[in-house]
Protein backbone atom coordinates (compact mmCIF):
# COMPACT_ATOMS: atom_id res chain seq x y z
CA UNK A 1 0.00 0.00 0.00
CA UNK A 2 1.33 3.39 -0.99
CA UNK A 3 -0.19 6.68 0.05
CA UNK A 4 0.17 10.44 -0.09
CA UNK A 5 -1.05 12.78 2.61
CA UNK A 6 -2.00 16.36 1.85
CA UNK A 7 -4.14 19.07 3.35
CA UNK A 8 -6.95 20.63 1.36
CA UNK A 9 -9.80 22.87 2.44
CA UNK A 10 -9.21 22.34 6.18
CA UNK A 11 -9.21 18.53 5.74
CA UNK A 12 -6.48 15.94 5.56
CA UNK A 13 -6.64 13.89 2.36
CA UNK A 14 -5.00 10.46 2.35
CA UNK A 15 -4.71 9.14 -1.20
CA UNK A 16 -4.30 5.37 -1.04
CA UNK A 17 -2.70 3.58 -3.99
CA UNK A 18 -2.30 0.00 -5.09
CA UNK A 19 -3.45 -3.03 -3.12
CA UNK A 20 -4.84 -2.66 0.40
CA UNK A 21 -4.38 -6.04 2.05
CA UNK A 22 -3.54 -5.55 5.73
CA UNK A 23 -0.39 -6.90 7.29
CA UNK A 24 2.28 -4.35 8.24
CA UNK A 25 0.33 -1.65 6.38
CA UNK A 26 -2.22 -1.64 9.21
CA UNK A 27 0.34 -0.46 11.77
CA UNK A 28 1.77 2.16 9.40
CA UNK A 29 -1.72 3.53 8.77
CA UNK A 30 -2.59 3.58 12.47
CA UNK A 31 0.65 5.45 13.23
CA UNK A 32 -0.11 8.07 10.56
CA UNK A 33 -3.61 8.59 11.95
CA UNK A 34 -2.21 8.97 15.47
CA UNK A 35 0.17 11.68 14.22
CA UNK A 36 -2.81 13.51 12.71
CA UNK A 37 -4.73 13.23 15.98
CA UNK A 38 -1.72 14.53 17.91
CA UNK A 39 -1.65 17.53 15.54
CA UNK A 40 -5.42 18.03 16.12
CA UNK A 41 -6.22 17.19 12.50
CA UNK A 42 -9.34 15.10 12.76
CA UNK A 43 -11.20 15.71 9.50
CA UNK A 44 -9.82 12.96 7.28
CA UNK A 45 -10.82 11.96 3.77
CA UNK A 46 -9.52 8.74 2.28
CA UNK A 47 -9.36 8.92 -1.49
CA UNK A 48 -9.72 5.41 -2.96
CA UNK A 49 -9.44 6.41 -6.62
CA UNK A 50 -6.11 4.62 -7.15
CA UNK A 51 -6.86 1.51 -5.09
CA UNK A 52 -6.75 -1.47 -7.42
CA UNK A 53 -7.64 -4.21 -4.92
CA UNK A 54 -8.82 -4.47 -1.33
CA UNK A 55 -9.46 -7.60 0.71
CA UNK A 56 -11.10 -8.08 4.11
CA UNK A 57 -7.87 -7.20 5.90
CA UNK A 58 -7.79 -3.96 3.92
CA UNK A 59 -11.32 -3.24 5.09
CA UNK A 60 -10.06 -3.92 8.60
CA UNK A 61 -7.47 -1.16 8.17
CA UNK A 62 -10.22 1.30 7.24
CA UNK A 63 -12.45 0.20 10.13
CA UNK A 64 -9.57 0.47 12.61
CA UNK A 65 -8.79 3.95 11.30
CA UNK A 66 -12.40 5.03 11.60
CA UNK A 67 -12.59 3.73 15.17
CA UNK A 68 -9.36 5.53 16.09
CA UNK A 69 -10.53 8.83 14.64
CA UNK A 70 -14.01 8.68 16.15
CA UNK A 71 -12.60 7.90 19.61
CA UNK A 72 -10.50 11.06 19.25
CA UNK A 73 -13.53 13.13 18.23
CA UNK A 74 -12.80 13.04 14.51
CA UNK A 75 -14.11 11.22 11.48
CA UNK A 76 -13.07 9.57 8.22
CA UNK A 77 -14.96 9.99 4.97
CA UNK A 78 -14.27 7.89 1.89
CA UNK A 79 -14.35 9.09 -1.71
CA UNK A 80 -13.77 7.94 -5.28
CA UNK A 81 -14.20 4.20 -4.74
CA UNK A 82 -14.53 2.33 -8.03
CA UNK A 83 -17.30 -0.20 -8.69
CA UNK A 84 -15.37 -3.11 -7.17
CA UNK A 85 -14.52 -1.29 -3.95
CA UNK A 86 -18.04 0.17 -3.71
CA UNK A 87 -19.44 -3.34 -4.11
CA UNK A 88 -17.13 -4.62 -1.38
CA UNK A 89 -18.34 -1.85 0.94
CA UNK A 90 -21.94 -2.75 0.12
CA UNK A 91 -21.55 -6.51 0.59
CA UNK A 92 -19.80 -5.97 3.93
CA UNK A 93 -22.45 -3.36 4.85
CA UNK A 94 -19.68 -0.86 5.57
CA UNK A 95 -21.46 1.58 3.30
CA UNK A 96 -23.74 2.11 6.31
CA UNK A 97 -20.76 2.82 8.58
CA UNK A 98 -18.62 5.04 6.36
CA UNK A 99 -19.73 8.30 4.81
CA UNK A 100 -18.79 7.63 1.17
CA UNK A 101 -18.77 10.25 -1.58
CA UNK A 102 -18.37 10.05 -5.34
CA UNK A 103 -15.80 12.86 -5.39
CA UNK A 104 -13.27 14.59 -3.17
CA UNK A 105 -15.19 17.87 -3.49
CA UNK A 106 -18.35 16.19 -2.21
CA UNK A 107 -16.50 14.78 0.83
CA UNK A 108 -15.02 18.20 1.62
CA UNK A 109 -18.48 19.80 1.37
CA UNK A 110 -19.86 17.19 3.78
CA UNK A 111 -17.32 18.32 6.38
CA UNK A 112 -18.17 21.96 5.72
CA UNK A 113 -21.86 21.22 6.27
CA UNK A 114 -21.26 19.58 9.65
DANOR-V110094 format. One record per pair of residues at least 24 apart in sequence whose C-alpha atoms are under 7 Angstrom apart, sorted by the first residue. I is the first residue (numbers start at 1). GAP is how many residues later the second one is. If there is no record, write none. Layout:
BEGIN
i->I gap->GAP
i->I gap->GAP
END
This chain:
BEGIN
i->1 gap->24
i->11 gap->32
i->11 gap->33
i->12 gap->31
i->12 gap->32
i->12 gap->33
i->13 gap->31
i->13 gap->32
i->13 gap->33
i->13 gap->34
i->14 gap->31
i->14 gap->32
i->14 gap->33
i->15 gap->31
i->15 gap->32
i->15 gap->33
i->16 gap->31
i->16 gap->32
i->16 gap->34
i->16 gap->35
i->17 gap->33
i->17 gap->34
i->18 gap->32
i->18 gap->33
i->18 gap->34
i->18 gap->35
i->19 gap->32
i->19 gap->33
i->19 gap->34
i->19 gap->35
i->20 gap->33
i->20 gap->34
i->20 gap->35
i->20 gap->38
i->21 gap->33
i->21 gap->34
i->21 gap->36
i->21 gap->37
i->22 gap->35
i->22 gap->36
i->22 gap->39
i->26 gap->35
i->30 gap->35
i->33 gap->32
i->37 gap->35
i->42 gap->27
i->42 gap->32
i->42 gap->33
i->43 gap->31
i->43 gap->32
i->43 gap->33
i->44 gap->31
i->44 gap->32
i->44 gap->33
i->45 gap->31
i->45 gap->32
i->45 gap->33
i->45 gap->62
i->46 gap->30
i->46 gap->31
i->46 gap->32
i->46 gap->33
i->47 gap->31
i->47 gap->32
i->47 gap->33
i->48 gap->31
i->48 gap->32
i->48 gap->33
i->49 gap->31
i->49 gap->32
i->49 gap->33
i->77 gap->30
i->79 gap->24
i->79 gap->25
i->79 gap->28
i->80 gap->24
END
